[in-house]
Every structure is written in structure tokens, then in C-alpha cells.
Amino acid sequence: MPQNYKGVLVASVQAASPAEKVGLRGLAQNDSGISHLGDIIIAIDGLLLRQIDDIINYIELHKNVGDTVKLTVNRNGKIIELTATLQARPTPPSQLTTSPPTLGLGPMPEIPQIPGLSQH
């Protein structure tokens, strides 16, 4: 298995989100830095991914709340398949528009250089 995987590194997962429900794992950090690399999503419904925008655009263009997506995930060098059911994005009550579906990945923090991981 190559060391420079293409895909989207899961930095964090929002509580009660579809990502959490299927068991996606984010980065684990301790006082000395990263102690566990998160999952790397390499494909969604067979579409290869290079960046987080690929996931967002695919879901917004092709999926609705309640639809499922098949995620191909690299977890510590092992490829696994997960199926997530999309849910509505949480929106403030003041917004009247329908919110697009979401997977529930958290924001991407600044990540220090990780030995053996290409960040391109």
C-alpha cells in the first residue's frame, strides 16, 4: 500500500452526525501532537476524492437528505466501506431556506507535518 494516499483526511467528526454514526474516526491529539491519524476518505459512491470540496460538491449536486452514500475509507492502511445516511445540516431557526444534506465532518484544523504523510 502506498504511503501518500489521495483523499480527504478526517480531522474531526461532529457529534450525532452521519459520520459519527458510521464510525468515521478523526485525528486524535495529545500534549505532544498527533497520536492517531484520522481516517482518509478516498471515494464517495465510487468517485475518487482529492479534497473536501469534492465531497461537498458531490453531495450538494447529487444527493438529498435521507439518501445514502458509500464511503471508501483508508483506516491505518486497511480499505473499508461504510454507508452513511445523509441528514439536514443544523441551521439557526432564523433561516427559512431548506438546508443542504451533510455528512457531518468537522472543520479542518491546522495540522503539523506528519512523518510519512504527503500533504499535497
C-alpha positions in Angstrom: 0.0 0.0 0.0 1.5 3.4 -0.9 2.3 5.9 1.8 1.0 9.0 0.0 -2.7 8.3 -0.1 -5.0 10.6 -2.1 -8.3 11.5 -0.4 -9.7 13.6 2.4 -8.2 13.3 5.9 -10.9 13.3 8.6 -9.7 15.8 11.1 -12.8 15.7 13.3 -16.4 14.4 13.3 -19.4 16.3 14.6 -21.4 14.7 17.4 -24.6 12.8 16.3 -23.7 13.3 12.6 -23.9 10.6 9.9 -20.1 10.5 10.0 -20.1 9.7 13.7 -23.0 7.1 13.3 -21.0 5.1 10.8 -17.8 5.3 12.9 -15.6 7.6 10.9 -12.5 8.5 13.0 -10.8 11.9 13.2 -7.3 12.9 14.4 -6.5 12.1 18.0 -4.2 14.6 19.6 -2.3 14.7 22.9 0.0 17.2 24.5 2.9 16.2 22.3 1.0 16.3 19.0 -1.0 13.9 16.9 -1.2 10.4 18.5 -3.6 8.9 15.9 -4.1 9.7 12.2 -7.7 10.0 11.2 -9.5 8.0 8.5 -8.8 9.0 4.9 -11.9 9.1 2.7 -10.7 8.0 -0.7 -14.0 7.8 -2.6 -17.7 8.6 -2.2 -20.1 6.3 -4.2 -17.0 5.3 -6.3 -15.9 8.8 -7.1 -12.3 9.3 -6.2 -11.6 12.3 -3.9 -8.7 14.7 -3.7 -10.1 17.4 -1.4 -13.0 18.2 0.9 -14.7 20.3 -1.8 -15.2 17.1 -3.8 -17.3 15.6 -1.1 -19.3 18.8 -0.5 -20.0 19.4 -4.3 -20.9 15.7 -4.9 -23.4 15.7 -2.0 -25.0 19.1 -2.9 -25.3 18.2 -6.6 -26.4 14.6 -6.4 -27.9 13.8 -3.0 -30.8 14.8 -0.8 -31.4 14.5 2.9 -32.1 10.8 3.7 -30.1 9.5 0.8 -27.2 7.1 1.5 -23.6 7.4 0.3 -21.0 4.7 0.2 -17.6 5.8 1.6 -14.4 4.1 0.7 -12.1 4.7 3.7 -8.4 4.0 4.3 -8.1 3.3 8.0 -4.5 2.7 9.1 -3.7 1.1 5.7 -6.8 -1.0 5.5 -9.5 -0.2 3.0 -13.1 -0.4 4.4 -16.5 0.5 3.0 -19.0 2.5 5.1 -22.6 3.5 4.2 -23.9 6.8 5.7 -27.4 8.2 5.6 -27.3 12.0 5.0 -29.1 14.3 7.3 -30.0 18.0 7.2 -27.4 20.5 8.2 -28.2 22.1 11.5 -29.4 25.7 10.8 -30.4 28.5 13.1 -34.2 28.9 13.4 -34.0 32.3 11.8 -33.1 30.8 8.4 -36.1 29.8 6.4 -34.3 28.1 3.5 -34.0 24.4 3.3 -30.6 23.3 4.3 -28.5 21.0 2.1 -27.6 17.5 3.2 -24.4 16.9 5.2 -22.1 14.1 6.2 -21.0 15.9 9.4 -17.3 16.2 9.1 -15.8 18.8 11.4 -13.6 21.7 10.4 -10.1 21.0 9.3 -7.6 22.3 11.9 -4.0 23.3 11.2 -2.1 20.0 11.1 1.6 19.7 11.9 3.8 17.9 9.5 3.1 14.1 9.9 6.1 11.9 9.1 5.2 9.6 6.1 2.1 11.6 5.1 2.2 13.6 1.9 0.2 16.9 2.5 -0.2 17.7 -1.2 
